[in-house]
Amino acid sequence: MAVTRSFAAGREESFQEVEKLTNSHSLRGSESLCRLLRYLAEHSLADPPASVKEYQIATEVFGRSAHFDPQSDSTVRVQAGRLRTKLAEYYASEGAEDSILVELPKGTYVLAFHHRSAGTARTHSGGSSLHEPEEAPAQNTSRNWLPAFVVASILLAASLVAVAVLVSTRKSAPPTLASNLEPAPAVLRTFWGPFVTGPEEPWVIFSNAAFIGRPETGMRYYNPSRDQRDLIFDHYTGVGEVLAVHALDQVFGVLHRGIRVKRGSLFSFDDVQNNDLIFVGSPSENLTLLDIPGSKEFIFQRLASGPRKGDLAILNAHPESGEPAVVVASPSTSLLTEDYAIVALMPGLNPARSVMILAGTTTFGTQGAVEFVSRQNSVANLLSRLSVTKATELKPFEALLRVKVARGVPVETELVAVRKRTP
């Protein structure tokens, strides 16, 4: 059994640790993860401990119906994986001195509780050992961190465009009667239908990687195994993402619909359940994408070998005739002239909601993807490839794009491959 309580008053102290976790910086922003943690604690600390099934968690914690099918709905597995990550994050930072450690071993929904003497971690009879977090593999930052003058430019661009987005002229202009508004282009209404017909304005979640350091002294990605969370500087995003948010604001203005904008570091997993979401930026920067079911046909991954080892690429899971199996941007040692990106529409964890992913392997690929879905001619081409003529025909899909870049500006975007997603 995974539960260990060889120390005095173990059950009471364990519950106290659980409450401490739910009030921590790592978990307090996610009501769903806190509910899951408390639910698992109640069963794991019962006498005798009670193992729970995925179906129980889905229906009793996340409000799924009695028809819940774990084969087609990965909500519980995704949430459990995210809880494991948050627990490890907590004990690597603000909980580094806690005497009790809580973990959720893979392959089970029973919590393990361990007592840790000062400065050490040890195993109690009946439980698995709890190791210190392993050193995370070094990330290739050749195109992911920026010198000081570039970051300064990004911050200036971000400030200017953010003001344009948040205080846009269409929001400050005098109210206009709906009957006087020009109708939105049909292809844009068809493509963006899932995001303009919902009860709430969609959230646009843009990449917001966590850095350590400052522009003037050098910056690198935050490494949870060796860095303190209070040293994180999460004020940065790429030029492409900033301009992409501006482009989305413009296209939704044409559609007579607003958007709500949130940086990835402030995103709550509960948002997935209750909103239509548009993610801007790849999983290497928009880390929230690592916590939800993502693309299946065109998959972001770092190359494990070869001269481009460590570079972010897009894997074509089922290449058709004439299609590349793997695509990658121009080498970081040369001028960036080519990038690749994906456009993916998929159902949310709540099937009544929709998720759109617009992401390149670099910030310029992301900008190219958003501009592609903002133009009538390119959207019309995509809908034609999907055999869609009206909004009701639009189903989940994934598309791979090639983006040509000149002087840091996407100048041409080509549709390379399209896949209709199957349930």
C-alpha positions in Angstrom: 0.0 0.0 0.0 1.3 3.4 -0.9 0.3 5.2 2.3 2.9 5.4 5.1 2.2 6.8 8.5 4.8 5.5 10.9 5.1 8.8 12.7 3.0 10.0 15.7 -0.4 11.5 14.9 0.3 10.8 11.3 -3.2 11.2 10.0 -3.8 14.6 11.6 -0.4 15.9 10.4 -1.0 14.5 6.9 -4.3 16.4 6.6 -2.5 19.5 7.9 0.1 19.1 5.1 -2.7 18.7 2.5 -4.3 22.0 3.7 -0.9 23.6 3.6 -0.5 22.5 0.0 -3.9 23.8 -1.0 -3.0 27.2 0.3 0.4 27.2 -1.3 1.5 29.4 -4.2 1.8 26.3 -6.4 -1.8 25.1 -5.9 -4.0 27.9 -4.6 -4.7 29.1 -8.1 -6.4 25.9 -9.2 -9.6 25.0 -7.5 -9.9 21.7 -9.4 -6.5 20.5 -8.3 -7.2 21.4 -4.7 -10.5 19.4 -4.9 -8.7 16.4 -6.3 -6.0 16.6 -3.7 -8.5 16.7 -0.8 -10.6 13.9 -2.3 -7.6 11.6 -2.7 -6.3 12.5 0.8 -9.7 11.6 2.4 -9.6 8.2 0.8 -5.8 7.6 1.1 -5.9 8.5 4.9 -9.0 6.4 5.6 -8.6 3.4 7.9 -8.1 1.2 6.0 -6.9 3.3 3.0 -9.3 3.1 0.1 -8.2 3.0 -3.5 -10.4 5.0 -6.0 -11.1 4.5 -9.6 -10.9 7.0 -12.5 -14.7 6.8 -12.9 -15.2 7.7 -9.3 -12.9 10.7 -9.5 -14.6 11.9 -12.7 -18.1 11.8 -11.4 -17.5 12.8 -7.7 -14.8 15.4 -8.1 -15.1 16.8 -11.6 -18.9 16.5 -12.0 -18.9 14.2 -15.0 -22.1 12.4 -15.9 -22.8 8.8 -15.2 -22.0 8.1 -18.8 -18.4 9.1 -18.3 -16.0 7.0 -20.5 -12.3 7.2 -19.5 -11.3 5.9 -22.9 -12.6 9.0 -24.6 -12.3 11.6 -21.8 -8.8 12.0 -20.4 -9.8 14.6 -17.8 -8.8 12.6 -14.7 -5.5 11.4 -16.1 -4.6 14.9 -17.2 -5.5 16.4 -13.8 -3.6 13.7 -11.9 -0.5 14.3 -14.0 -0.8 18.0 -13.4 -1.2 17.4 -9.6 2.0 15.3 -9.6 3.9 18.2 -11.3 2.5 20.7 -8.8 3.5 18.6 -5.8 7.0 18.2 -7.2 7.2 21.9 -7.8 6.0 22.7 -4.3 8.6 20.5 -2.6 11.4 21.8 -4.8 10.6 25.4 -3.7 8.4 26.7 -0.9 7.9 23.3 0.7 11.6 22.4 0.7 11.7 22.4 4.5 8.4 20.6 5.2 8.7 17.5 7.4 5.9 15.7 5.6 6.0 15.0 1.9 3.0 14.1 -0.2 3.3 12.4 -3.6 0.9 10.7 -6.1 2.8 7.8 -7.6 2.2 7.1 -11.3 -0.3 4.4 -12.0 -2.3 4.9 -8.9 -4.8 7.4 -7.4 -3.6 6.7 -3.8 -1.5 9.4 -2.2 1.8 8.5 -0.4 2.8 10.4 2.7 6.4 10.4 3.9 8.1 11.8 7.0 11.3 13.6 6.3 13.9 14.4 8.9 15.8 17.6 8.6 17.8 17.7 5.3 17.0 14.1 4.3 14.4 12.1 2.6 13.8 8.5 3.7 11.3 5.7 3.1 9.0 4.2 5.6 7.9 0.6 5.5 5.3 -0.1 3.0 5.9 3.0 0.9 8.0 3.8 -2.1 11.1 6.0 -1.7 10.8 9.7 -2.4 13.8 11.0 -4.2 15.0 14.6 -4.6 13.9 16.0 -8.0 16.3 15.0 -10.8 18.2 17.7 -12.6 16.2 18.8 -15.5 18.0 18.3 -18.9 19.6 21.4 -20.2 17.3 23.3 -22.5 18.6 24.5 -25.8 18.3 28.3 -25.6 20.0 29.3 -28.8 16.8 30.9 -30.0 14.8 31.0 -26.7 16.8 33.6 -24.8 17.6 37.0 -26.0 20.4 39.5 -25.5 19.6 42.6 -23.5 19.0 45.0 -26.4 16.6 42.5 -28.1 14.7 42.0 -24.9 14.5 45.7 -24.4 13.0 46.0 -27.9 10.6 43.3 -27.1 9.5 45.1 -23.9 9.0 48.3 -25.9 7.0 46.6 -28.6 5.0 44.7 -26.0 4.1 47.9 -24.2 3.1 49.7 -27.3 1.0 46.9 -28.8 -0.5 45.9 -25.4 -1.8 49.4 -25.1 -3.2 49.1 -28.6 -4.9 45.9 -27.7 -6.2 46.8 -24.2 -7.2 50.3 -25.1 -8.2 49.6 -28.7 -10.0 52.2 -30.7 -13.0 49.9 -31.4 -13.6 49.7 -27.6 -13.2 53.4 -27.0 -15.3 54.5 -30.0 -18.9 55.7 -29.5 -21.4 52.8 -29.4 -22.8 51.8 -32.8 -26.1 50.3 -33.4 -25.8 46.6 -34.3 -27.9 47.2 -37.3 -25.3 49.6 -38.7 -22.4 47.2 -38.3 -21.0 45.8 -41.5 -21.4 42.0 -41.7 -18.2 40.0 -41.1 -16.8 38.1 -44.0 -18.4 34.7 -44.4 -15.1 32.7 -44.3 -14.1 34.3 -41.1 -17.5 33.7 -39.5 -17.3 30.0 -40.6 -13.8 29.5 -39.3 -14.1 31.4 -36.0 -17.7 30.3 -35.4 -17.0 28.2 -32.3 -15.3 31.2 -30.6 -17.9 33.9 -31.5 -21.1 32.1 -30.7 -20.3 31.0 -27.1 -21.8 32.6 -24.1 -18.5 34.2 -23.0 -15.8 35.9 -24.9 -12.8 33.6 -25.6 -9.6 33.7 -23.6 -6.4 34.3 -25.6 -3.5 32.6 -23.6 -0.2 33.9 -24.8 3.2 32.4 -24.0 4.9 33.7 -20.9 8.0 31.6 -20.1 9.6 31.9 -16.7 13.1 33.3 -16.7 15.8 33.8 -14.1 18.0 36.9 -14.4 17.6 40.3 -15.9 18.2 41.7 -19.4 21.2 43.6 -18.3 22.9 40.7 -16.5 21.8 37.7 -18.7 18.8 35.5 -18.7 18.0 31.8 -18.8 15.0 29.6 -18.4 13.8 28.8 -14.8 14.9 25.4 -13.7 12.7 24.1 -10.8 15.4 21.6 -9.7 17.9 24.4 -8.8 16.2 27.8 -8.9 14.0 29.5 -6.3 10.5 30.5 -7.5 10.8 33.9 -6.0 13.6 34.7 -8.4 11.4 34.1 -11.5 11.0 37.0 -13.9 7.9 36.2 -15.9 7.4 39.6 -17.6 8.5 38.5 -21.1 7.0 37.3 -24.3 8.1 37.3 -27.9 7.5 40.0 -30.5 5.6 37.5 -32.6 3.2 36.7 -29.7 2.5 40.3 -29.0 1.7 41.1 -32.6 -0.3 37.9 -32.8 -2.6 39.0 -30.0 -3.0 42.3 -31.7 -4.0 40.5 -34.9 -6.5 38.4 -33.1 -8.0 41.5 -31.5 -8.4 43.0 -35.0 -10.1 39.9 -36.5 -12.4 39.6 -33.6 -13.3 43.2 -33.9 -14.3 42.5 -37.5 -16.4 39.6 -36.1 -18.0 42.1 -33.6 -16.7 40.0 -30.7 -14.3 40.8 -27.9 -11.4 38.7 -26.6 -10.0 38.4 -23.1 -6.2 38.2 -22.9 -4.2 36.3 -20.2 -0.5 35.4 -20.0 0.3 31.8 -19.6 1.8 32.0 -16.1 -1.6 33.3 -14.8 -3.6 30.6 -16.5 -5.7 28.4 -14.3 -6.6 24.8 -15.3 -10.1 25.6 -14.3 -10.2 28.0 -17.3 -10.1 24.9 -19.6 -13.4 23.7 -18.2 -15.4 26.9 -18.5 -14.1 28.8 -21.5 -13.2 28.7 -25.2 -9.5 29.1 -25.4 -7.0 30.3 -28.0 -3.4 29.4 -27.2 -0.7 31.6 -28.8 2.8 30.2 -28.7 4.5 26.7 -28.7 4.6 24.4 -25.6 8.3 25.4 -25.1 7.1 28.9 -24.2 3.4 28.5 -23.5 3.9 25.9 -20.8 0.2 25.6 -20.1 -0.1 23.5 -23.3 1.9 20.7 -21.6 -1.0 20.2 -19.1 -3.8 19.7 -21.6 -4.4 17.2 -24.4 -2.6 18.7 -27.5 -2.1 18.0 -31.1 -1.8 14.4 -32.2 -0.7 14.7 -35.8 1.8 17.5 -35.7 3.7 17.3 -32.4 6.2 19.7 -30.9 9.3 17.9 -29.6 13.0 18.6 -29.2 15.4 16.7 -31.5 17.2 14.0 -29.5 20.2 13.5 -31.8 22.0 14.8 -34.9 23.4 18.2 -35.7 20.2 20.0 -34.6 20.0 18.1 -31.2 18.0 20.1 -28.7 16.3 22.3 -31.3 12.5 22.4 -31.2 10.9 20.6 -34.2 7.5 19.5 -35.3 7.0 15.8 -35.8 4.6 14.7 -38.6 3.1 11.6 -36.9 1.6 10.1 -40.2 3.4 11.7 -43.1 1.6 11.3 -46.4 3.3 11.1 -49.8 5.5 14.1 -50.4 5.3 15.3 -46.8 8.3 15.7 -44.5 8.4 13.5 -41.4 10.1 16.2 -39.3 10.3 20.0 -39.8 12.5 22.5 -38.1 13.2 26.2 -38.4 16.4 27.7 -39.8 19.5 26.8 -37.7 20.0 29.1 -34.8 23.6 29.7 -36.1 22.2 31.4 -39.2 19.7 34.1 -40.2 16.1 32.9 -39.6 14.4 32.7 -42.9 12.1 29.8 -42.4 9.9 28.5 -39.6 7.0 26.0 -39.2 3.8 26.3 -37.2 0.6 24.5 -36.5 -3.0 25.5 -36.4 -5.2 23.1 -34.5 -8.8 23.1 -33.5 -9.9 20.6 -30.9 -12.7 20.2 -28.3 -11.9 21.3 -24.8 -11.9 19.1 -21.7 -15.5 20.2 -21.5 -16.8 19.1 -24.9 -19.0 22.1 -25.0 -15.9 24.3 -25.3 -13.4 24.7 -28.1 -9.6 25.1 -28.0 -7.5 26.6 -30.8 -3.6 26.3 -30.8 -1.6 28.7 -32.9 2.0 28.0 -32.5 5.4 28.1 -34.3 8.7 26.7 -33.2 9.9 30.4 -32.9 8.0 33.6 -32.1 7.9 34.5 -35.8 6.3 31.2 -36.7 3.6 31.9 -34.1 3.0 35.3 -35.7 2.7 33.7 -39.1 0.2 31.2 -37.9 -2.1 33.8 -36.4 -1.8 36.0 -39.4 -2.7 33.0 -41.6 -6.0 32.5 -39.7 -6.8 36.2 -39.8 -6.8 36.6 -43.6 -9.8 35.8 -45.7 -7.8 34.2 -48.6 -5.7 31.8 -46.4 -8.7 30.9 -44.3 -10.7 30.2 -47.4 -7.9 27.9 -48.6 -7.9 26.0 -45.3 -11.6 25.6 -45.3 -11.5 24.3 -48.9 -8.9 21.7 -47.9 -11.2 20.6 -45.0 -14.2 20.5 -47.4 -16.1 23.0 -45.1 -18.6 25.4 -46.6 -20.6 26.4 -43.5 -19.9 26.7 -39.8 -21.8 23.5 -38.8 -19.4 21.5 -41.0 -16.2 22.6 -39.2 -14.8 19.8 -37.1 -11.6 19.4 -35.1 -8.5 19.5 -37.4 -4.8 20.1 -37.4 -2.8 21.9 -40.0 1.0 22.3 -40.6 2.3 25.6 -42.0 5.6 26.7 -43.5 6.4 30.3 -42.7 9.0 32.3 -44.7 10.6 35.1 -42.6 12.5 38.2 -43.8 14.2 40.6 -41.4 12.2 39.2 -38.5 8.8 39.5 -40.3 6.7 36.6 -41.6 6.3 37.4 -45.3 4.6 34.3 -46.7 2.8 31.3 -45.1 2.2 28.1 -47.0 -0.2 25.3 -46.0 1.9 22.1 -46.0 -0.5 19.4 -44.6 -4.0 19.1 -43.1 -5.5 16.4 -41.0 -9.1 16.0 -39.8 -9.0 14.7 -36.2 -10.9 11.6 -35.3 -12.7 11.1 -32.0 
